[in-house]
Amino acid sequence: MPQTRSNDGTLQLLQWGGSIFGAGLLGAVLLVTVLGGFSPTGAKTNTGWFALIIAASCIPFGGLLLGLGVAKWLRNRSASRD
């Protein structure tokens, strides 16, 4: 089945990228506000360490997916104008 502009994966990249990036931001906010914060040597609680790991992995990966989705959306937008 040929890929059409409406079925090229842009929506999925935006949805999953935003969800993963949001999970990372939520982990970072919880780490700073509820889970004891962090110091130069790391988090102060076990749950804080878990939130730090989630934030440190989800923010970069989700940002890359989100950036790719935005780039594809902009490309599709400019291609539809031509």
For each residue, the residues with C-beta under 8 A, 3 or more apart:
1:
2:
3: 7 8
4: 7 8
5: 8 76 79 80
6:
7: 3 4
8: 3 4 5 72 76
9: 12 13 72
10: 13 14 69 72 73 76
11: 14 15
12: 9 15 16 69
13: 9 10 16 17 65 66 68 69 72
14: 10 11 17 18 66 69 70 73
15: 11 12 18 19
16: 12 13 19 20 62 65
17: 13 14 20 21 62 63 64 65 66 67 68 69
18: 14 15 21 22 62 66 69
19: 15 16 22 23 62
20: 16 17 23 24 58 61 62 65
21: 17 18 24 25 58 59 62 63 65 66
22: 18 19 25 26 62
23: 19 20 26 27 54 58 62
24: 20 21 27 28 54 55 56 57 58 59 61 62
25: 21 22 28 29 55 59
26: 22 23 29 30
27: 23 24 30 31 51 52 54 55 58
28: 24 25 31 32 51 55 59
29: 25 26 32 33
30: 26 27 33 34 35 51
31: 27 28 34 35 36 37 38 43 48 51 52 55
32: 28 29 35 37 38
33: 29 30
34: 30 31
35: 30 31 32 43 45 47 48 51
36: 31 43 44 45 47 48
37: 31 32 43 44 48
38: 31 32 42 43 44 48 52
39: 42 44
40:
41:
42: 38 39 49 52
43: 31 35 36 37 38 48 49 51 52
44: 36 37 38 39 48
45: 35 36 48 49
46: 49 50
47: 35 36 50 51
48: 31 35 36 37 38 43 44 45 51 52
49: 42 43 45 46 52 53
50: 46 47 53 54
51: 27 28 30 31 35 43 47 48 54 55
52: 27 31 38 42 43 48 49 55 56
53: 49 50 56 57
54: 23 24 27 50 51 57 58
55: 24 25 27 28 31 51 52 58 59
56: 24 52 53 59 60
57: 24 53 54 60 61
58: 20 21 23 24 27 54 55 61 62
59: 21 24 25 28 55 56 62 63
60: 56 57 63 64
61: 20 24 57 58 64 65
62: 16 17 18 19 20 21 22 23 24 58 59 65 66
63: 17 21 59 60 66 67
64: 17 60 61 67 68
65: 13 16 17 20 21 61 62 68 69
66: 13 14 17 18 21 62 63 69 70
67: 17 63 64 70 71
68: 13 17 64 65 71 72
69: 10 12 13 14 17 18 65 66 72 73
70: 14 66 67 73 74
71: 67 68 74 75
72: 8 9 10 13 68 69 75 76
73: 10 14 69 70 76 77
74: 70 71 77 78
75: 71 72 78 79
76: 5 8 10 72 73 79 80
77: 73 74 80 81
78: 74 75 81 82
79: 5 75 76 82
80: 5 76 77
81: 77 78
82: 78 79
